Amino acid sequence: MRFTAFYRYSLYFFFVLFIAACNTDRVLDEYTAIPNRKWDVKFQPSFTFEVVDTNQIYNVYLNLRNEGTFEYSNLWLNLTMESPKHKKASDKLNISLADPTGKWIGKGLGDLYDCRIPIYDHIKFSDLGKYTFTLEQYMRINPLPGISDVGISIEKTSKTNQ
C-alpha cells in the first residue's frame, strides 16, 4: 500500500507534535512554512518568547525542514535577536545540512528532512520581557528553493545562574 504525500506529511506532523508535547522544559517550539518552498530574502520569519526569570539558562535551536532535492549542503542565515529594550544583535550562521559524503544530516520522512541545530548553548537573557528572533536566508540565490519550514526552539536547561 502506498502512502500519498498528504498522509506522509500528516503522519510526520503528528509525530513532531507528539515529541514536542513530551518536553516540559521547552518554552518555544515554532515553525513557519516557507511559501511555495522557495525562501525569498524578503520573507523573514520571526519568533517571540518571554523571559520571566533572568537567572534561567537556555539552549536555542534552529529547526529546519529541507527537501531531499535541495541543491546545497549548507545554508547561510542571518539571525537577529531583539531584546525587550529593543537592542539588536545579529549572527551570520553557516548551517551544515549534509555530511561530507552528501548524506542529509536531518531525519527523513519521504523526501523531507528535519534538522534541529544548536545555535546558542547555555545562554542567559539579561532582561525580563519579550525577545524576538528573526531569520533571513543569506544565500546567493533568490528565491532559494527546497526549504519547507524554519523555526526556533528554546529550552530551559537544568542549571540556573545564581
C-alpha positions in Angstrom: 0.0 0.0 0.0 1.4 3.4 -1.0 1.0 6.4 1.2 0.2 9.6 -0.6 2.3 12.7 0.2 -0.6 14.1 2.3 -0.6 11.1 4.6 3.1 11.0 4.9 3.3 14.7 5.9 0.3 14.4 8.2 1.9 11.4 10.0 5.2 13.4 10.2 3.4 16.4 11.6 1.7 14.5 14.3 4.9 12.7 15.2 6.8 16.0 15.7 3.8 17.4 17.6 3.9 14.4 19.9 7.6 14.7 20.6 7.3 18.4 21.2 4.5 17.8 23.8 6.7 15.5 25.8 9.3 18.1 26.7 8.1 20.4 29.6 11.3 22.4 29.5 10.6 23.7 26.0 9.4 27.3 26.2 9.2 27.9 22.5 8.9 25.4 19.6 7.6 27.1 16.5 7.8 26.6 12.8 6.9 28.9 9.9 6.2 27.4 6.5 8.2 28.9 3.6 5.7 30.0 0.9 5.9 27.6 -2.1 9.1 26.1 -0.5 11.1 29.0 -2.1 12.6 31.2 0.5 12.7 34.8 -0.7 15.2 37.1 1.1 12.3 39.5 1.9 10.5 36.7 3.8 11.9 36.9 7.3 10.1 34.8 9.8 10.1 35.9 13.5 9.7 34.0 16.7 9.0 35.6 20.1 9.2 34.3 23.6 9.1 35.9 27.0 11.8 35.7 29.7 10.3 35.7 33.2 13.4 34.7 35.1 16.8 36.3 34.3 18.6 33.6 36.3 17.4 30.8 33.9 19.8 29.4 31.4 18.5 28.3 27.9 19.5 26.4 24.8 18.4 27.8 21.5 18.0 25.6 18.4 17.2 26.3 14.7 14.5 24.0 13.4 14.7 23.4 9.6 13.0 21.2 7.1 14.6 20.8 3.7 13.6 18.7 0.7 15.8 16.0 -0.5 16.2 17.9 -3.8 17.8 20.9 -2.0 20.9 21.6 -4.1 23.3 22.7 -1.4 25.0 21.0 1.5 24.7 24.1 3.7 22.6 27.1 4.3 23.7 30.7 5.2 21.4 32.5 7.6 21.3 35.9 9.3 19.8 35.5 12.8 18.8 38.7 14.6 17.8 38.7 18.2 15.9 41.8 19.6 15.7 42.3 23.4 12.8 43.8 25.3 14.8 47.0 25.4 15.0 46.9 21.5 18.7 46.2 21.4 19.5 44.0 18.4 22.3 41.5 17.9 22.9 39.6 14.7 24.9 36.5 13.8 25.7 35.0 10.4 25.2 31.3 10.6 26.6 28.6 8.2 24.3 25.6 8.8 25.5 22.2 7.5 22.7 20.2 6.1 24.7 17.3 4.7 27.8 15.4 5.8 30.9 15.4 3.6 29.6 12.3 1.7 26.4 14.2 0.8 24.1 12.3 3.2 21.5 14.6 4.7 22.1 15.2 8.5 18.4 15.6 9.4 15.9 12.8 10.0 13.9 12.0 6.9 10.4 11.0 6.1 9.8 10.7 2.4 11.6 13.5 0.7 11.6 15.9 3.7 14.4 16.1 6.2 14.1 17.6 9.6 17.1 19.2 11.3 17.5 20.6 14.8 20.7 22.6 15.0 22.1 24.1 18.2 22.6 27.9 17.9 23.2 29.1 21.4 24.3 26.7 24.2 23.7 27.8 27.8 22.6 31.4 27.1 21.3 33.8 29.7 18.9 36.5 28.8 19.6 39.6 30.9 16.3 41.5 30.5 12.8 40.5 31.5 10.3 40.6 28.7 9.8 39.5 25.1 12.7 38.6 22.9 12.3 38.2 19.1 14.4 36.0 16.8 14.2 36.8 13.1 15.7 34.6 10.4 16.8 35.7 7.0 18.2 33.4 4.3 21.6 34.7 3.2 22.4 32.6 0.1 23.4 33.8 -3.3 20.3 32.6 -5.0 16.9 34.2 -4.5 14.4 32.8 -4.0 16.0 29.7 -2.5 14.1 26.5 -3.5 13.9 23.4 -1.3 13.4 24.8 2.2 10.0 23.8 3.5 9.9 25.2 7.1 12.1 27.1 9.5 11.7 27.7 13.2 13.2 28.2 16.6 13.1 26.0 19.7 14.1 27.3 23.1 14.6 25.0 26.1 15.4 25.7 29.7 18.5 23.9 31.0 18.6 22.3 34.4 21.1 24.9 35.6 20.4 28.4 36.7 22.8 31.2 37.2 22.6 32.5 40.8 
